[in-house]
């Protein structure tokens, strides 16, 4: 993937995750869905960002770290 595609995916994921948390903030069922979607979305976005860094074993560590940090960030933003 080229950098333009990755940037587009990241921006779209970030925009959608913001809408997701605001839309389901009052209902318990919707809030659970928003929490799961935010965590998974954050992991995907973090993994994509990590995939653009380094090469070889360093890239593997960057993908793992990005996915972990992205999942934690998505969870923090969407789980209330």
C-alpha positions in Angstrom: 0.0 0.0 0.0 1.2 3.5 -0.7 1.2 6.3 1.9 -1.8 8.0 0.3 -4.0 5.0 0.8 -2.8 4.4 4.3 -3.5 8.1 5.2 -7.0 7.9 3.7 -7.7 4.7 5.7 -6.5 6.3 8.9 -8.5 9.5 8.4 -11.6 7.6 7.6 -11.2 5.3 10.6 -10.7 8.2 12.9 -13.7 10.1 11.5 -15.9 7.0 11.9 -14.8 6.2 15.4 -15.7 9.7 16.5 -19.2 9.4 15.1 -19.6 5.9 16.6 -19.0 6.9 20.2 -21.3 10.0 20.1 -24.2 8.1 18.4 -24.5 5.3 21.1 -23.5 7.2 24.3 -26.9 6.8 26.0 -28.0 3.2 25.4 -26.3 0.2 27.1 -26.6 -2.1 24.1 -25.3 0.5 21.7 -22.6 1.5 24.1 -21.3 -2.0 24.2 -21.2 -2.1 20.4 -19.4 1.3 20.3 -16.9 0.0 22.8 -16.1 -3.1 20.7 -16.0 -1.2 17.4 -13.7 1.4 18.9 -11.3 -1.1 20.3 -11.2 -3.2 17.0 -11.0 -0.1 14.9 -8.2 1.3 16.9 -6.3 -2.0 16.6 -6.7 -2.0 12.9 -5.6 1.6 12.5 -2.6 1.1 14.8 -1.5 -2.0 12.9 -1.7 -0.1 9.6 0.4 2.7 11.0 2.9 0.3 12.4 3.1 -1.4 9.0 4.5 1.7 7.5 7.5 1.8 9.9 10.7 -0.1 9.6 11.5 -3.4 7.9 12.0 -7.0 8.9 11.7 -7.8 12.6 11.5 -4.1 13.5 8.4 -3.8 11.3 6.8 -6.8 13.0 7.4 -5.1 16.4 6.0 -1.8 15.1 2.8 -3.5 13.8 2.3 -5.3 17.2 2.9 -2.2 19.2 0.7 -0.1 16.9 -2.2 -2.6 17.2 -1.8 -2.7 21.0 -1.7 1.0 21.5 -4.4 1.6 18.9 -6.7 -0.9 20.7 -6.0 0.8 24.0 -6.7 4.2 22.5 -9.9 3.2 20.8 -11.1 1.5 24.0 -10.4 4.7 26.0 -12.2 6.9 23.5 -15.3 4.8 23.0 -15.9 2.9 26.3 -17.5 5.0 29.0 
